[in-house]
Amino acid sequence: MVYLVVCIVALFVSALTLFSGFGLGTLLMPAFAIFFPVEYAVGATAIVHLANNVFKLGLVGKMADYKVVVKFAVPASIMAIVGALLLNYFAGTEPLADYTVGGKPCTVTVVKLVIAFLIAAFAMLELHPRFEKIAFNPKYIPLGGLLSGFFGGLSGLQGALRSAFLVRTGLAKEAFVGTSVVSACVVDISRLAVYGVTFFSKHFTIFENRVGIGLIIAATLTAFLGSFLGSRLIKKITMRTIQVIVGILLFFVSIMLGAGLI
């Protein structure tokens, strides 16, 4: 059942990212969090996210402006490590509260509250009409890398900030896409290195049993398929109705997560 749900979500989300305005990590991570501990959900999403970006890298990586990549991705990779270490710290803290709803045990933790807040905040940002028009001066590219990398390492939510800081660089559309993909790959590699050294290495058996390598592979392959089908069926446009629906669902997930219900 978990395979069915996660793979359907990965397929749907991967296609949806082409026109919803939300990124793969923004939508897939909450889906994983429904079934698994938050830190493992972030880590599992990072693996799928990196694989998907490597796939894109082969297509558009050569179009990237590597001067901009260095300015953005180097500070982003450093702060991705900081964010990932902070996630590991939060994951190791004691639960804040325990209670039962209908016989189901629920636990409120620091990591759940942090991720819930970030999901709600990024959903609000991406739903706000003015956010689509926000673009920072190119001189702030390193700052954008710091912020995007930090939140990417902490929660996997990084795409919105990355786009806001890179959109005013004067890059052609192809170079913008290529630069974004290369930068995302750098952040994913940096945070996965930390996840691997921290909770993955210490609790790999738990990760393997709770999430499963097969599920990660299945989610990755269905994400590839979703990207392919989405690119064939639709053009990259913004559909406001879908954005609102997805945003509401993200708020719902953030409330459930913060309350310890998932």
Contacts in CASP RR format, 6 or more apart in sequence:
PFRMAT RR
TARGET T0000
AUTHOR 0000-0000-0000
METHOD contacts of the structure
MODEL  1
MVYLVVCIVALFVSALTLFSGFGLGTLLMPAFAIFFPVEYAVGATAIVHL
ANNVFKLGLVGKMADYKVVVKFAVPASIMAIVGALLLNYFAGTEPLADYT
VGGKPCTVTVVKLVIAFLIAAFAMLELHPRFEKIAFNPKYIPLGGLLSGF
FGGLSGLQGALRSAFLVRTGLAKEAFVGTSVVSACVVDISRLAVYGVTFF
SKHFTIFENRVGIGLIIAATLTAFLGSFLGSRLIKKITMRTIQVIVGILL
FFVSIMLGAGLI
2 35 0 8 1.000
2 215 0 8 1.000
3 215 0 8 1.000
3 218 0 8 1.000
5 31 0 8 1.000
5 35 0 8 1.000
6 31 0 8 1.000
6 32 0 8 1.000
6 35 0 8 1.000
6 215 0 8 1.000
6 218 0 8 1.000
6 219 0 8 1.000
7 218 0 8 1.000
7 219 0 8 1.000
7 222 0 8 1.000
8 222 0 8 1.000
9 27 0 8 1.000
9 28 0 8 1.000
9 31 0 8 1.000
10 28 0 8 1.000
10 31 0 8 1.000
10 48 0 8 1.000
10 218 0 8 1.000
10 219 0 8 1.000
10 220 0 8 1.000
10 222 0 8 1.000
10 223 0 8 1.000
10 226 0 8 1.000
11 222 0 8 1.000
11 223 0 8 1.000
11 225 0 8 1.000
11 226 0 8 1.000
11 229 0 8 1.000
12 226 0 8 1.000
13 24 0 8 1.000
13 27 0 8 1.000
13 28 0 8 1.000
13 31 0 8 1.000
13 223 0 8 1.000
14 24 0 8 1.000
14 52 0 8 1.000
14 222 0 8 1.000
14 223 0 8 1.000
14 224 0 8 1.000
14 225 0 8 1.000
14 226 0 8 1.000
14 227 0 8 1.000
14 230 0 8 1.000
15 226 0 8 1.000
15 227 0 8 1.000
15 229 0 8 1.000
15 230 0 8 1.000
15 233 0 8 1.000
15 234 0 8 1.000
16 22 0 8 1.000
16 27 0 8 1.000
16 242 0 8 1.000
16 246 0 8 1.000
17 23 0 8 1.000
17 24 0 8 1.000
17 27 0 8 1.000
17 227 0 8 1.000
18 227 0 8 1.000
18 230 0 8 1.000
18 231 0 8 1.000
18 234 0 8 1.000
18 236 0 8 1.000
19 234 0 8 1.000
19 235 0 8 1.000
19 236 0 8 1.000
19 237 0 8 1.000
19 238 0 8 1.000
19 239 0 8 1.000
19 242 0 8 1.000
20 27 0 8 1.000
20 238 0 8 1.000
20 239 0 8 1.000
20 242 0 8 1.000
20 243 0 8 1.000
20 246 0 8 1.000
21 126 0 8 1.000
21 238 0 8 1.000
21 243 0 8 1.000
22 126 0 8 1.000
22 243 0 8 1.000
22 246 0 8 1.000
22 247 0 8 1.000
22 250 0 8 1.000
23 159 0 8 1.000
23 160 0 8 1.000
24 48 0 8 1.000
24 49 0 8 1.000
24 52 0 8 1.000
24 223 0 8 1.000
25 45 0 8 1.000
25 49 0 8 1.000
25 156 0 8 1.000
25 157 0 8 1.000
26 119 0 8 1.000
26 122 0 8 1.000
26 123 0 8 1.000
26 126 0 8 1.000
26 156 0 8 1.000
26 157 0 8 1.000
26 159 0 8 1.000
26 160 0 8 1.000
26 250 0 8 1.000
27 246 0 8 1.000
27 250 0 8 1.000
28 45 0 8 1.000
28 48 0 8 1.000
28 49 0 8 1.000
28 219 0 8 1.000
28 223 0 8 1.000
29 41 0 8 1.000
29 42 0 8 1.000
29 45 0 8 1.000
29 115 0 8 1.000
29 119 0 8 1.000
29 155 0 8 1.000
29 156 0 8 1.000
29 157 0 8 1.000
30 41 0 8 1.000
30 119 0 8 1.000
30 250 0 8 1.000
30 253 0 8 1.000
30 254 0 8 1.000
30 257 0 8 1.000
32 40 0 8 1.000
32 41 0 8 1.000
32 42 0 8 1.000
32 44 0 8 1.000
32 45 0 8 1.000
32 211 0 8 1.000
33 41 0 8 1.000
33 115 0 8 1.000
33 253 0 8 1.000
33 257 0 8 1.000
33 262 0 8 1.000
34 253 0 8 1.000
34 262 0 8 1.000
35 41 0 8 1.000
36 44 0 8 1.000
36 210 0 8 1.000
36 211 0 8 1.000
37 91 0 8 1.000
37 210 0 8 1.000
38 91 0 8 1.000
38 109 0 8 1.000
38 111 0 8 1.000
38 112 0 8 1.000
38 115 0 8 1.000
38 257 0 8 1.000
39 87 0 8 1.000
39 88 0 8 1.000
39 90 0 8 1.000
39 91 0 8 1.000
39 111 0 8 1.000
39 199 0 8 1.000
40 199 0 8 1.000
40 206 0 8 1.000
40 207 0 8 1.000
40 210 0 8 1.000
40 211 0 8 1.000
42 87 0 8 1.000
42 115 0 8 1.000
42 153 0 8 1.000
42 155 0 8 1.000
42 156 0 8 1.000
42 195 0 8 1.000
43 192 0 8 1.000
43 195 0 8 1.000
43 200 0 8 1.000
44 211 0 8 1.000
44 215 0 8 1.000
44 216 0 8 1.000
44 219 0 8 1.000
45 156 0 8 1.000
46 156 0 8 1.000
46 188 0 8 1.000
46 191 0 8 1.000
46 192 0 8 1.000
46 195 0 8 1.000
47 192 0 8 1.000
47 216 0 8 1.000
47 220 0 8 1.000
48 216 0 8 1.000
48 219 0 8 1.000
48 220 0 8 1.000
48 223 0 8 1.000
49 156 0 8 1.000
49 184 0 8 1.000
49 188 0 8 1.000
50 185 0 8 1.000
50 188 0 8 1.000
50 189 0 8 1.000
50 192 0 8 1.000
51 220 0 8 1.000
51 223 0 8 1.000
52 220 0 8 1.000
52 223 0 8 1.000
52 224 0 8 1.000
52 227 0 8 1.000
53 181 0 8 1.000
53 184 0 8 1.000
53 185 0 8 1.000
53 188 0 8 1.000
54 185 0 8 1.000
55 224 0 8 1.000
55 227 0 8 1.000
56 178 0 8 1.000
56 181 0 8 1.000
57 181 0 8 1.000
57 182 0 8 1.000
57 185 0 8 1.000
60 174 0 8 1.000
60 177 0 8 1.000
60 178 0 8 1.000
60 181 0 8 1.000
61 178 0 8 1.000
61 181 0 8 1.000
61 182 0 8 1.000
63 174 0 8 1.000
63 175 0 8 1.000
63 177 0 8 1.000
63 178 0 8 1.000
64 175 0 8 1.000
64 178 0 8 1.000
64 179 0 8 1.000
64 181 0 8 1.000
64 182 0 8 1.000
65 169 0 8 1.000
65 171 0 8 1.000
65 175 0 8 1.000
65 179 0 8 1.000
66 182 0 8 1.000
68 141 0 8 1.000
68 166 0 8 1.000
68 169 0 8 1.000
68 171 0 8 1.000
68 179 0 8 1.000
69 179 0 8 1.000
69 182 0 8 1.000
69 183 0 8 1.000
69 186 0 8 1.000
71 141 0 8 1.000
71 142 0 8 1.000
72 141 0 8 1.000
72 142 0 8 1.000
72 144 0 8 1.000
72 145 0 8 1.000
72 148 0 8 1.000
72 162 0 8 1.000
72 165 0 8 1.000
72 166 0 8 1.000
72 179 0 8 1.000
72 183 0 8 1.000
73 145 0 8 1.000
73 182 0 8 1.000
73 183 0 8 1.000
73 186 0 8 1.000
73 187 0 8 1.000
74 186 0 8 1.000
75 142 0 8 1.000
75 143 0 8 1.000
75 144 0 8 1.000
75 145 0 8 1.000
75 146 0 8 1.000
75 149 0 8 1.000
76 144 0 8 1.000
76 145 0 8 1.000
76 146 0 8 1.000
76 148 0 8 1.000
76 149 0 8 1.000
76 162 0 8 1.000
76 183 0 8 1.000
76 186 0 8 1.000
76 187 0 8 1.000
76 190 0 8 1.000
77 149 0 8 1.000
77 186 0 8 1.000
77 187 0 8 1.000
77 189 0 8 1.000
77 190 0 8 1.000
78 146 0 8 1.000
78 190 0 8 1.000
79 145 0 8 1.000
79 146 0 8 1.000
79 147 0 8 1.000
79 148 0 8 1.000
79 149 0 8 1.000
79 150 0 8 1.000
79 153 0 8 1.000
80 149 0 8 1.000
80 150 0 8 1.000
80 152 0 8 1.000
80 153 0 8 1.000
80 187 0 8 1.000
80 190 0 8 1.000
80 191 0 8 1.000
80 194 0 8 1.000
81 153 0 8 1.000
81 190 0 8 1.000
81 191 0 8 1.000
81 193 0 8 1.000
81 194 0 8 1.000
82 150 0 8 1.000
82 153 0 8 1.000
83 149 0 8 1.000
83 150 0 8 1.000
83 151 0 8 1.000
83 152 0 8 1.000
83 153 0 8 1.000
83 154 0 8 1.000
83 191 0 8 1.000
83 194 0 8 1.000
84 153 0 8 1.000
84 154 0 8 1.000
84 190 0 8 1.000
84 191 0 8 1.000
84 194 0 8 1.000
84 195 0 8 1.000
84 198 0 8 1.000
85 194 0 8 1.000
85 198 0 8 1.000
86 154 0 8 1.000
87 111 0 8 1.000
87 153 0 8 1.000
87 154 0 8 1.000
87 155 0 8 1.000
87 195 0 8 1.000
88 194 0 8 1.000
88 195 0 8 1.000
88 198 0 8 1.000
88 199 0 8 1.000
90 109 0 8 1.000
90 110 0 8 1.000
90 111 0 8 1.000
90 114 0 8 1.000
91 111 0 8 1.000
91 199 0 8 1.000
92 111 0 8 1.000
93 109 0 8 1.000
93 110 0 8 1.000
93 111 0 8 1.000
95 107 0 8 1.000
95 108 0 8 1.000
95 109 0 8 1.000
96 108 0 8 1.000
96 109 0 8 1.000
96 110 0 8 1.000
96 113 0 8 1.000
97 107 0 8 1.000
97 108 0 8 1.000
98 105 0 8 1.000
98 106 0 8 1.000
98 107 0 8 1.000
98 108 0 8 1.000
99 105 0 8 1.000
99 106 0 8 1.000
100 106 0 8 1.000
101 261 0 8 1.000
106 259 0 8 1.000
106 260 0 8 1.000
106 261 0 8 1.000
107 260 0 8 1.000
108 258 0 8 1.000
108 259 0 8 1.000
108 260 0 8 1.000
109 260 0 8 1.000
112 257 0 8 1.000
112 258 0 8 1.000
112 260 0 8 1.000
113 258 0 8 1.000
114 154 0 8 1.000
114 155 0 8 1.000
115 155 0 8 1.000
115 257 0 8 1.000
116 254 0 8 1.000
116 255 0 8 1.000
116 257 0 8 1.000
116 258 0 8 1.000
117 254 0 8 1.000
118 151 0 8 1.000
118 154 0 8 1.000
118 155 0 8 1.000
118 157 0 8 1.000
119 155 0 8 1.000
119 157 0 8 1.000
119 250 0 8 1.000
119 251 0 8 1.000
119 253 0 8 1.000
119 254 0 8 1.000
119 257 0 8 1.000
120 250 0 8 1.000
120 251 0 8 1.000
120 254 0 8 1.000
120 255 0 8 1.000
122 157 0 8 1.000
122 160 0 8 1.000
122 250 0 8 1.000
123 246 0 8 1.000
123 247 0 8 1.000
123 250 0 8 1.000
123 251 0 8 1.000
123 254 0 8 1.000
125 131 0 8 1.000
125 160 0 8 1.000
126 160 0 8 1.000
126 243 0 8 1.000
126 247 0 8 1.000
127 243 0 8 1.000
127 244 0 8 1.000
127 247 0 8 1.000
131 160 0 8 1.000
131 164 0 8 1.000
132 238 0 8 1.000
134 164 0 8 1.000
135 164 0 8 1.000
135 167 0 8 1.000
135 168 0 8 1.000
136 143 0 8 1.000
136 144 0 8 1.000
136 164 0 8 1.000
136 165 0 8 1.000
136 168 0 8 1.000
137 168 0 8 1.000
138 168 0 8 1.000
138 169 0 8 1.000
138 170 0 8 1.000
140 165 0 8 1.000
141 165 0 8 1.000
141 166 0 8 1.000
141 169 0 8 1.000
143 165 0 8 1.000
144 161 0 8 1.000
144 162 0 8 1.000
144 164 0 8 1.000
144 165 0 8 1.000
145 161 0 8 1.000
145 162 0 8 1.000
145 165 0 8 1.000
145 183 0 8 1.000
147 161 0 8 1.000
147 165 0 8 1.000
148 158 0 8 1.000
148 159 0 8 1.000
148 161 0 8 1.000
148 162 0 8 1.000
148 165 0 8 1.000
148 183 0 8 1.000
148 187 0 8 1.000
149 158 0 8 1.000
149 187 0 8 1.000
149 191 0 8 1.000
151 157 0 8 1.000
151 158 0 8 1.000
151 161 0 8 1.000
152 158 0 8 1.000
152 187 0 8 1.000
152 191 0 8 1.000
153 187 0 8 1.000
153 190 0 8 1.000
153 191 0 8 1.000
153 194 0 8 1.000
156 191 0 8 1.000
158 184 0 8 1.000
158 187 0 8 1.000
159 180 0 8 1.000
159 184 0 8 1.000
162 180 0 8 1.000
162 183 0 8 1.000
162 184 0 8 1.000
163 180 0 8 1.000
166 176 0 8 1.000
166 179 0 8 1.000
166 180 0 8 1.000
166 183 0 8 1.000
167 176 0 8 1.000
169 176 0 8 1.000
169 179 0 8 1.000
170 176 0 8 1.000
171 179 0 8 1.000
199 207 0 8 1.000
200 207 0 8 1.000
253 262 0 8 1.000
256 262 0 8 1.000
END
